[in-house]
């Protein structure tokens, strides 16, 4: 596939303090790291205080990645006296083939939202959560990154509306 030389590739780094995020999708070692957003193109809407990354969009913080066709970063309001302070992301919305990757698991869905202020992540739409050989399927995944509690929900539109999980025994327990 030939890529036109005019495609705009932007790398945007924002220092964002996320705090300690335990368990699923935790950012413990990366919480003070900047978030780097890359995409085929990026648009900044100054009045709305949002940045829209389109095409192969990735938001990376340390070992953790949120990928989608489109990522929309919503910036926190700053007071006039803090006008020279660095921008801070309050929420990232993800649309189209959303993938959240951590060192231990991968979650996939149609859309997603990561609320940095509430420390909550939600993936919706044919969600698949994989950890090693274990695979869980549902319609909505809600992750509380403060408590480490995650909830996978089904819907009536799926086969019988139930969540499905396949747990594989570890190789160590078979010996």
C-alpha positions in Angstrom: 0.0 0.0 0.0 1.5 3.3 -1.1 1.0 6.1 1.5 0.8 9.6 0.1 3.6 11.8 1.2 1.1 14.5 2.1 -0.4 12.5 5.0 0.0 14.4 8.2 1.5 12.5 11.1 1.3 14.3 14.3 2.8 13.3 17.6 1.3 15.3 20.5 2.7 14.9 24.0 0.8 16.2 27.0 1.9 15.8 30.6 -1.0 14.3 32.4 -1.1 13.1 36.0 -3.4 10.2 36.3 -2.6 9.0 39.8 -2.4 5.4 40.8 -4.7 3.1 38.8 -4.8 -0.4 40.3 -5.9 -3.8 38.7 -7.3 -3.9 35.2 -5.8 -1.4 32.9 -3.7 0.0 35.7 -1.2 2.7 35.0 0.9 2.3 38.2 4.3 2.8 36.7 3.2 5.2 34.0 0.9 7.6 36.0 3.4 10.5 35.8 4.3 9.8 32.2 3.1 12.1 29.4 0.3 10.9 27.1 1.5 10.8 23.5 -1.3 10.8 20.9 -0.4 9.9 17.3 -2.6 9.6 14.2 -2.8 10.2 10.5 -4.2 13.6 11.1 -5.1 15.8 14.1 -7.5 18.7 14.5 -7.5 21.2 17.4 -10.8 23.0 18.2 -9.7 25.9 20.4 -13.2 27.1 21.5 -14.3 23.6 22.4 -11.0 22.7 23.9 -10.8 19.3 22.2 -8.3 17.6 20.0 -9.5 15.0 17.4 -7.0 12.4 16.2 -8.2 10.6 13.1 -6.9 7.5 11.4 -4.8 4.9 13.2 -5.1 6.9 16.4 -3.1 5.8 19.5 -2.9 7.4 22.9 0.1 5.9 24.7 1.2 6.4 28.3 4.1 4.2 29.3 3.2 0.5 28.6 -0.5 1.3 28.0 -2.2 2.1 24.8 -5.7 3.2 23.8 -6.2 2.8 20.0 -9.2 3.5 17.7 -10.1 5.0 14.3 -10.8 8.3 16.1 -9.7 9.5 19.5 -11.1 12.8 20.9 -9.3 14.3 23.8 -11.3 16.8 25.9 -9.2 19.3 27.8 -9.9 20.5 31.3 -10.8 24.1 31.8 -8.0 26.3 33.2 -8.4 29.4 35.2 -7.1 32.7 33.7 -4.3 32.8 36.3 -3.2 29.3 35.1 -3.1 30.2 31.4 0.6 29.2 31.2 0.0 25.8 32.8 0.2 22.8 30.6 -3.0 21.4 29.1 -4.6 18.6 31.0 -6.8 15.9 29.4 -10.0 15.2 31.4 -11.5 12.6 29.0 -10.7 10.6 25.9 -13.5 9.3 23.7 -12.6 6.5 21.3 -14.7 5.5 18.2 -14.2 2.5 15.9 -12.3 -0.6 16.6 -11.3 0.5 20.1 -8.5 -1.5 21.7 -7.2 -0.9 25.3 -3.9 -2.7 25.8 -2.1 -3.2 29.1 0.9 -5.5 29.9 -1.5 -8.2 31.1 -4.7 -7.8 29.1 -6.4 -6.5 26.0 -10.0 -5.2 25.8 -11.7 -4.6 22.5 -15.0 -2.8 21.7 -16.8 -0.6 19.2 -16.6 2.6 21.3 -15.0 3.7 24.5 -14.6 6.5 27.0 -11.7 7.0 29.5 -12.6 9.6 32.1 -9.3 10.6 33.8 -11.0 12.7 36.5 -13.3 9.8 37.6 -10.7 7.2 36.8 -13.3 5.1 34.9 -13.1 3.4 31.5 -16.0 2.1 29.6 -16.0 0.0 26.4 -19.3 -0.7 24.5 -20.2 -2.9 21.6 -19.2 -6.5 21.2 -16.6 -6.3 23.9 -13.9 -8.9 24.2 -11.6 -9.0 27.2 -8.5 -11.2 26.9 -6.1 -12.1 29.6 -3.6 -14.8 28.6 -5.8 -17.7 27.3 -8.9 -16.5 29.2 -11.5 -14.7 27.1 -14.6 -12.9 28.2 -17.4 -11.6 25.9 -20.1 -9.1 26.6 -21.7 -5.9 25.4 -20.3 -3.4 27.9 -17.2 -3.3 30.1 -17.0 -0.8 33.0 -13.7 -0.5 34.8 -13.3 1.5 38.0 -9.6 2.2 37.9 -9.5 3.4 41.5 -10.9 0.2 43.1 -9.7 -2.2 40.4 -13.3 -3.6 40.0 -14.5 -4.3 36.5 -17.9 -5.4 35.4 -18.8 -7.0 32.1 -22.5 -6.8 31.0 -24.5 -8.5 28.3 -27.6 -7.2 26.6 -30.9 -8.7 25.3 -29.7 -8.2 21.8 -26.9 -10.8 22.2 -27.8 -14.5 22.0 -29.5 -14.8 25.4 -28.3 -11.5 26.9 -25.7 -13.1 29.0 -21.9 -12.6 29.3 -19.7 -15.5 28.2 -16.3 -16.4 29.7 -13.8 -19.1 28.7 -11.2 -19.8 31.4 -8.2 -21.9 30.4 -6.3 -23.7 33.1 -2.7 -22.6 33.4 0.1 -24.9 32.2 1.5 -24.9 35.7 -1.7 -26.5 37.2 -1.6 -29.3 34.6 1.8 -30.7 35.6 
